[in-house]
Amino acid sequence: MSMRYCIKDYRTSIDPHLLRTFFSHTKISITNYNWIFSDLTAYTSKGDQELEESIFCQDNFILTGQELDELLKNEEVVVIFGVMVAVKENLNIKDIEQLPVIEYNEHYWEEDYVSPIKNAVMEIGFFDGELIVVTTDDQSVVETLKRNVFNFPNLISFKEYLES
């Protein structure tokens, strides 16, 4: 069964919807995985200039960890809405039968939700700039999140979120 955690009500602290901040504060390695992005709405800029030609303007795409790491060194990416899935193997997005989505997906909001991506190490859902949901079966990811909880004092279990 997947473990699910939420980061919410962070407005008085850092903004984890800024991908560079999310990764630096969770200490989740970018380069250890390949990343599938789906159902994405993001704002991308470089300095004061909005980037309209960024890959993050696409709804669905895949980046290697090295590609994502390099992009985040050069671009500010704020994910408003969408899903990122970490996988170990190389995949072609056309070979994926079903991409994860949040909008109009009642199953996503159930405690026993499992990513439709086979062999997903973790799935990170961004919802309207207010909530981030991390779903994983990987104990090292859970331990990494718990070890760095001081960076997100409002990290709670998905069950606690549903009950609040």
Phi and psi in degrees as a GROMACS rama.xvg file:
@    title "Ramachandran Plot"
@    xaxis  label "Phi"
@    yaxis  label "Psi"
@TYPE xy
-71.6549  146.877  SER-2
-98.4693  137.402  MET-3
-126.98  135.324  ARG-4
-130.857  149.985  TYR-5
-122.101  143.523  CYS-6
-114.591  118.085  ILE-7
-141.708  166.65  LYS-8
50.7353  49.6243  ASP-9
-100.14  7.81841  TYR-10
-56.0774  -24.4816  ARG-11
-88.1264  -3.73274  THR-12
-119.866  -141.498  SER-13
-78.9747  164.026  ILE-14
-103.103  100.799  ASP-15
-72.8301  -5.08055  PRO-16
-74.9668  -15.3442  HIS-17
-78.4441  112.272  LEU-18
-56.6445  -41.5096  LEU-19
-59.2935  -41.7997  ARG-20
-67.4321  -43.1257  THR-21
-55.2206  -50.507  PHE-22
-69.3813  -38.5047  PHE-23
-69.4414  -30.1649  SER-24
-89.4265  -29.1258  HIS-25
-84.8554  -20.7422  THR-26
66.2332  20.0026  LYS-27
-76.4014  128.92  ILE-28
-71.0097  128.639  SER-29
-75.3594  -44.4249  ILE-30
-78.7519  -9.55789  THR-31
-77.1939  -8.69281  ASN-32
-134.702  164.704  TYR-33
-99.2896  149.061  ASN-34
-122.089  125.684  TRP-35
-102.147  127.895  ILE-36
-111.388  133.725  PHE-37
-144.776  155.63  SER-38
56.5061  38.1083  ASP-39
-92.4601  135.52  LEU-40
-129.067  117.134  THR-41
-140.827  156.238  ALA-42
-112.284  127.853  TYR-43
-126.006  135.759  THR-44
-144.504  163.149  SER-45
-133.955  109.941  LYS-46
66.3014  -128.274  GLY-47
-95.0538  3.79735  ASP-48
-99.6418  121.048  GLN-49
-70.0593  137.916  GLU-50
-102.386  114.611  LEU-51
-93.9056  -10.3079  GLU-52
-105.871  10.2686  GLU-53
-69.6479  150.274  SER-54
-59.6533  -26.0128  ILE-55
-71.3962  -4.18249  PHE-56
-83.3698  -9.21146  CYS-57
-84.0575  155.316  GLN-58
-74.7716  -42.803  ASP-59
-137.147  133.06  ASN-60
-167.937  169.551  PHE-61
-126.726  139.357  ILE-62
-130.014  145.324  LEU-63
-72.2526  163.133  THR-64
-59.7696  -38.256  GLY-65
-65.6962  -41.2289  GLN-66
-64.1135  -44.6376  GLU-67
-63.4001  -44.6292  LEU-68
-58.5364  -45.2097  ASP-69
-65.011  -43.1999  GLU-70
-61.2694  -41.5706  LEU-71
-71.3685  -18.349  LEU-72
-74.3596  -25.1425  LYS-73
-111.028  -17.7634  ASN-74
-128.83  145.6  GLU-75
-91.5543  122.122  GLU-76
-122.272  118.951  VAL-77
-110.878  117.489  VAL-78
-91.0636  117.366  VAL-79
-84.7826  -42.0072  ILE-80
-153.38  141.467  PHE-81
139.481  -174.969  GLY-82
-132.03  136.955  VAL-83
-117.687  133.241  MET-84
-123.763  127.629  VAL-85
-93.2256  129.346  ALA-86
-132.903  153.142  VAL-87
-81.4705  -36.5312  LYS-88
-91.3101  162.577  GLU-89
-78.7919  133.015  ASN-90
-130.497  152.91  LEU-91
-100.513  129.261  ASN-92
-59.0124  -27.6952  ILE-93
-71.113  -18.7054  LYS-94
-88.7685  -5.02941  ASP-95
-86.0634  122.311  ILE-96
-67.2698  -42.1648  GLU-97
-142.559  123.021  GLN-98
-87.3658  146.375  LEU-99
-71.6333  141.715  PRO-100
-136.079  153.027  VAL-101
-101.513  -48.1556  ILE-102
-64.2843  131.912  GLU-103
60.1342  26.9655  TYR-104
-119.414  90.3661  ASN-105
-59.6905  -34.4132  GLU-106
-61.6173  -31.9631  HIS-107
-58.905  -30.5701  TYR-108
-93.1556  11.5522  TRP-109
-93.8838  148.738  GLU-110
-62.7029  -31.5831  GLU-111
-94.2079  19.1824  ASP-112
-56.1306  139.944  TYR-113
-130.31  137.462  VAL-114
-59.5572  140.273  SER-115
-73.8286  -9.18305  PRO-116
-83.4212  115.56  ILE-117
-63.1605  142.278  LYS-118
64.7327  23.8413  ASN-119
-67.0099  131.794  ALA-120
-79.9754  -42.1325  VAL-121
-156.95  155.811  MET-122
-127.079  132.937  GLU-123
-119.327  115.814  ILE-124
-104.206  129.695  GLY-125
-108.655  126.246  PHE-126
-125.753  109.783  PHE-127
49.7185  31.6485  ASP-128
68.0438  10.6144  GLY-129
-122.193  -18.2581  GLU-130
-147.007  140.751  LEU-131
-125.439  131.365  ILE-132
-118.053  122.742  VAL-133
-106.327  124.926  VAL-134
-118.132  128.014  THR-135
-157.495  155.083  THR-136
-108.399  -5.01947  ASP-137
-84.2376  112.997  ASP-138
-62.8284  -32.6084  GLN-139
-67.2144  -33.9873  SER-140
-66.9931  -43.6797  VAL-141
-60.22  -45.6336  VAL-142
-63.7685  -38.9401  GLU-143
-62.4038  -44.9637  THR-144
-61.4731  -46.4301  LEU-145
-65.7821  -37.9941  LYS-146
-64.4922  -29.6315  ARG-147
-107.881  21.3201  ASN-148
-60.7317  -27.3853  VAL-149
-60.5228  -24.4831  PHE-150
-75.1648  -22.8948  ASN-151
-132.643  81.166  PHE-152
-61.0143  -15.9045  PRO-153
-102.468  28.1886  ASN-154
-75.6746  119.22  LEU-155
-132.874  163.751  ILE-156
-71.0473  155.569  SER-157
-62.2233  -35.3141  PHE-158
-60.9948  -44.9409  LYS-159
-60.3578  -39.5913  GLU-160
-61.4145  -46.3091  TYR-161
-63.2546  -32.9064  LEU-162
-81.5155  -14.4601  GLU-163
